């Protein structure tokens, strides 16, 4: 993990250094699009994607992206236990609905390995990292609160992920159409939860897809 963090920091430092050393407004573009994040075969969500893209040279680019996931719900159930161990039944299943709101901020170093950045078509590899934050609330179904004990267990979780991916770019002069897919691997997570509830940890491994267009507004 330390080697991955060092490599990521090194690559991003190169991109930032080159960008600051010879900044050119005409190499900067802004994009928007839509996409999807898949956390498991049954849990996925659509997102709105924004980005800033800077061409470092004919092969490399530095990209900062923001993904806002559309709020979504996950239905499940919780096992709760009676306050009195002599109560029958001692344990029951209570239906719950978990309401999620997720956002992701990422930075990436893109390297074009097929053609060049300003060619009509190119393919690029992606290496980078991101910060993901999930806030959640829980709706609990009816149960006898005088007999059984249960408390909402969701609050918020955030974490850092390491991204690897591949993308395609179609250059139409001042407008570029892009499509990218990435694999997010967890590095570290932070939580203010009071329990071990992990139904949807946002820093778990995920697959993401983003498509959209970016515009050169300074040419």
Buried (B, 14 or more C-beta within 10 A) or exposed (E): EEEBBEEBEEBBEBBBEBBEEEEEEEBBBBBBBBBBBEBEEEBBBEBBBBBBBBBBEEBBBBBBBBBEBEEBEBEEEBEBBBEEEEBEEEEBEBEBEBBBBBBBEBBBBBBBEEBEBBEEEBEBBBBBBBBBBBBBEBEBEEBEEEEBEBEBBBBBBBBBBBBBBBBBBBBEEEEBBBBBBBBBBBBEBEBEEEEEBEBBBBBBEBBBBBBBBBBBEEE
